[in-house]
Amino acid sequence: MELLGIDIGGTGIKGALVNAETGEMLTERFRIPTPSSRKPDEMAAVIKDIVAHFDYKGPVGCGFPTIIKNGVCMSAGNLHESWVGINVDELLTKETGHEFTVLNDADAAGYASMNYGVGKGKDRLVIMITVGTGLGSGAFFNGKLLPNFELGQIPYKDYKKIEQYAAASAKERDNISYEKWGKRFNKFLKLVETIVAPDLIIVGGGTSKKWKEFNHLITVETEVVKAELMNHAGIIGAAIACLKEQHHGHVNS
Ligand code: BGC
């Protein structure tokens, strides 16, 4: 089934048509920068433009960079505070005229890896970590999603949350090398390992493209692999979630 997948991030909003049964991307990725206000109305207008770019009539799957419960945004993450409490599903359906399935972006990326990537067939606890503006995490136990894991929200030293220390935006803010940033990321992975004892960690998100620059700094005991779908995983996973919703109803209630 051909479905439109959209991945909403703090810096870019990206979409592509996906064969949700094979995980294959059928078009080039279309990207528009996230409006700097990161406010609902302005972001919804960009999402409308992304949908309009594709000659597409069906439902849309959408990864969103906050906690999402039953379509409702439950935390601001790195977006504007006014997102909290908004039914993102409803807002985007109204804006675009398309039916939407919205879920957390890292959960979406995890869906792609668990169905068509390195996570395929992996049992027990698999944690997907996405590195971008924020640090996202998706948890799967025996292939089943445990929605809204928020490992990037762990407080660390003077930081309110560890993503402010170890996400890609922290690297940029502090203008540090991959060598330095990689050590920070490794500290984050050590905490993840201590807290949830995963069997496999998959690293995705925009920064996974730079895997070679930092993977030698990862020293945790747990197996850590790169998401080979890299930052396409969010789009592909959003389309998969949409397909699941078509067949089984809510994916993240
Ligand atoms: C949010 C998560 C999100 C992650 C990556 C964090 O700030 O709390 O929900 O998955 O950023 O976008």
Residues whose N, C-alpha, C, O or C-beta is under 5 A from the ligand:
A	BS01	BGC	P65 T66 I67 G77 N78 D105 A106 G134 L135 G136 S137
